[in-house]
């Protein structure tokens, strides 16, 4: 988490790129996006970054979410959900205190 323009979206895109790169080369390991739309959006973010372009600002009331299904050797499996909340939510304690990660659990 961090304020506006802290680099949260870039960090998230690069972290997912790293996870895909590291696990993609390991025998018996696999990483899958939750949906084809998420895979496509991530690929587009990486194309922009690789061209030196700035990613669009995260905005709105909802956090952008990215889901990954991770399978590691020896049968280890995990579902990983990553959220990219707009930085404006981290500027005041009042806004920060109203945030909820996942509702209804």
C-alpha positions in Angstrom: 0.0 0.0 0.0 1.1 3.6 -0.5 -0.1 7.0 -1.6 -0.7 8.2 -5.2 2.2 7.6 -7.6 4.1 5.4 -5.1 4.5 2.7 -7.8 2.0 0.1 -6.5 0.7 -0.9 -10.0 4.2 -1.1 -11.5 5.4 -3.1 -8.5 2.5 -5.5 -8.8 3.0 -6.0 -12.6 6.7 -6.6 -12.2 6.3 -8.9 -9.2 3.8 -11.1 -11.2 6.3 -11.1 -14.1 9.0 -12.3 -11.8 6.8 -15.1 -10.3 5.9 -16.2 -13.8 9.5 -16.2 -14.9 10.9 -18.1 -11.8 8.2 -20.7 -11.6 7.7 -21.0 -15.3 11.1 -22.6 -15.7 10.7 -25.1 -12.8 9.7 -28.7 -13.6 6.4 -29.5 -12.1 5.5 -25.9 -11.4 2.8 -23.8 -13.0 1.1 -20.4 -12.6 -2.2 -19.6 -14.2 -4.2 -16.4 -14.2 -7.7 -16.4 -12.8 -9.1 -15.4 -16.2 -8.0 -14.7 -19.8 -8.9 -11.1 -19.3 -6.5 -10.8 -16.4 -3.7 -12.5 -18.4 -4.3 -10.1 -21.3 -4.4 -7.0 -19.1 -1.1 -8.1 -17.4 0.5 -8.7 -20.8 -0.6 -5.2 -21.9 0.9 -3.6 -18.7 4.2 -5.4 -19.4 4.2 -4.2 -23.0 3.7 -0.6 -21.8 6.5 -0.9 -19.2 8.9 -2.5 -21.7 8.3 0.5 -24.0 9.0 2.9 -21.2 5.4 4.1 -20.9 3.6 5.1 -17.8 0.8 2.8 -16.7 -2.7 4.2 -16.4 -3.5 5.5 -12.9 -5.6 3.2 -10.7 -8.8 5.0 -10.0 -12.4 4.4 -8.7 -13.8 2.9 -5.6 -12.9 -0.7 -6.2 -9.5 -2.3 -6.1 -8.2 -3.9 -9.2 -7.8 -7.6 -8.4 -5.5 -10.2 -9.9 -5.9 -13.9 -9.2 -3.1 -16.5 -9.7 -3.4 -20.3 -9.3 0.0 -21.6 -8.3 1.1 -25.2 -8.4 4.5 -26.2 -7.1 6.3 -29.5 -7.1 5.3 -32.1 -4.5 1.7 -31.2 -4.9 1.8 -27.8 -3.2 -1.1 -25.6 -4.5 -2.2 -22.1 -3.7 -4.6 -19.4 -4.9 -3.1 -15.9 -4.6 -5.2 -12.8 -4.9 -3.4 -9.5 -5.3 -5.2 -6.1 -5.0 -4.3 -2.7 -6.4 -6.2 0.0 -4.5 -6.0 3.6 -5.6 -3.4 5.6 -3.6 -5.9 8.2 -2.5 -7.3 5.6 0.0 -4.0 5.8 1.9 -3.8 9.5 2.3 -5.9 9.8 5.4 -6.6 7.5 8.4 -10.3 8.0 7.9 -10.3 6.6 4.3 -7.8 3.9 5.3 -10.0 2.8 8.2 -13.0 2.4 5.9 -11.2 0.0 3.5 -12.2 -3.7 3.4 -10.2 -6.3 1.5 -12.9 -8.9 0.9 -16.4 -8.5 2.0 -18.7 -11.3 3.2 -16.1 -13.7 4.7 
